[in-house]
Amino acid sequence: MSVSDRLAELGIELPAVVPPVAAYVPANVHGDLVYTSGQLPMVGGAMPATGKVGDADGLVSPDDAKAYARQSALNAIAAAAAAAGGVDRLVRVVKVTGFVASTPDFTGQPAVINGASEVLGEIFGDAGRHARSAVGVSALPLDSPVEVEVTFALS
């Protein structure tokens, strides 16, 4: 089944490519790989939430951050597909790097970035299994709670 067929089956419509907020391109093709820039969880040109991830009042909840990591991965697919000439050229997820802006005592970064990993697995099946890093950081661009970059293999 093609990636576009799988997206349709799952009822997932890829978002428009998020325009860069600085001096870079959303994705870059080199050989048989496409590398995305860090993708924020933008929806319709806006951040759904800002701030640090943690377990206290006034912070972004880990469950919400997981949903934002999922959105960031969908934004990465859109950026990669645009650079590669179509979503069906993306044949494997090679590597995911996820960043979580979190409080110093928060250690749930892997569970947050599962939001990205799980949606990539739903869409790409076995070809969605990937190497991954989930890193806690003090701040991200636009005060985003998460940022995800993905490397895809091309057909």
C-alpha positions in Angstrom: 0.0 0.0 0.0 1.3 3.4 -0.9 1.9 6.1 1.7 -0.8 8.3 0.2 -3.3 5.3 0.3 -2.3 4.6 4.0 -2.9 8.3 4.9 -6.3 8.2 3.2 -7.2 4.9 5.1 -6.2 6.5 8.4 -8.1 9.7 7.6 -5.0 11.8 7.9 -4.7 14.9 5.7 -1.2 16.3 5.6 -0.9 19.9 6.6 0.5 22.6 4.4 4.3 23.0 4.7 5.1 25.3 7.6 7.1 28.3 6.3 10.6 28.7 7.8 10.8 31.1 10.7 14.5 31.9 10.0 17.2 31.3 7.3 16.7 27.7 6.3 14.5 25.4 4.1 11.9 23.1 5.6 13.5 20.0 4.0 16.6 19.1 1.9 17.1 16.2 -0.4 20.6 14.7 -0.6 21.0 11.5 -2.6 18.4 9.0 -1.5 17.7 10.8 1.8 15.5 13.8 2.7 16.3 15.6 5.9 13.7 17.8 7.5 14.5 20.9 9.5 13.1 20.9 13.0 9.4 21.0 12.7 7.2 22.7 15.3 3.6 21.6 16.0 2.2 24.5 14.0 -1.5 24.2 13.0 -2.9 26.7 10.5 0.2 28.9 11.0 -0.2 29.1 14.8 1.3 27.3 17.8 -1.4 25.3 19.6 0.4 25.9 22.9 3.7 27.3 24.2 5.8 26.8 27.3 7.7 24.0 29.1 6.5 20.4 29.5 6.2 19.1 33.0 3.9 17.7 35.6 2.8 20.8 37.5 0.0 23.4 37.0 0.8 26.0 34.5 3.0 23.7 32.4 2.2 21.9 29.1 1.1 18.4 30.1 3.0 15.4 28.8 -0.1 14.1 27.1 -0.6 17.4 25.3 3.1 17.5 24.4 2.8 14.0 22.9 0.0 15.2 20.7 2.2 18.2 19.6 5.0 15.8 18.8 2.5 13.9 16.6 1.6 17.2 14.8 5.3 18.0 14.4 5.9 14.6 12.7 3.0 15.3 10.3 4.5 18.6 9.5 7.8 16.8 8.8 6.1 14.4 6.4 4.6 17.4 4.6 7.9 19.2 4.3 9.8 16.0 3.2 7.1 15.2 0.6 7.2 18.7 -0.8 11.0 18.5 -1.2 11.0 15.0 -2.6 8.3 15.5 -5.2 5.5 13.6 -3.4 4.7 11.6 -0.3 4.9 8.3 -2.1 8.6 8.9 -2.7 9.1 8.5 1.1 9.7 4.8 1.6 11.3 4.6 5.1 11.8 6.6 8.2 15.5 6.4 9.1 15.9 8.7 12.1 13.8 10.9 14.4 15.3 13.5 16.7 12.9 15.0 19.1 13.4 18.0 21.4 11.2 18.7 24.4 11.4 22.0 26.2 10.9 20.8 29.7 11.4 21.6 33.4 14.8 20.4 34.8 13.1 17.6 36.8 11.0 16.3 33.9 12.4 13.0 32.5 9.5 11.9 30.3 10.9 13.1 27.0 10.8 9.6 25.4 7.1 9.3 26.1 6.5 12.7 24.6 8.4 11.9 21.4 6.4 8.7 21.1 3.7 10.9 19.7 5.9 11.3 16.6 7.2 7.7 16.5 3.7 6.2 16.8 2.1 8.2 14.0 5.1 7.4 11.7 4.6 3.7 12.5 0.9 4.0 11.8 1.6 5.6 8.4 4.7 3.7 7.3 4.2 0.3 9.0 7.4 -1.6 9.4 9.2 1.0 7.2 8.3 3.5 10.0 10.6 1.8 12.5 13.5 4.2 13.1 16.4 5.2 15.2 15.6 8.0 17.6 16.8 10.5 20.1 14.5 12.3 22.6 16.3 15.2 24.2 15.2 17.6 27.0 16.2 21.3 26.4 15.6 24.5 28.2 13.9 26.4 25.3 12.8 25.9 21.7 12.0 28.4 18.9 8.7 30.4 19.5 8.6 28.9 23.0 7.4 25.6 21.4 7.0 22.7 23.8 8.4 20.2 21.2 10.4 20.1 17.9 10.9 17.1 15.7 13.2 16.4 12.8 13.0 13.4 10.6 15.3 11.7 8.0 13.5 9.7 5.3 14.8 7.3 2.7 13.5 8.0 -0.9 12.5 5.6 -3.6 
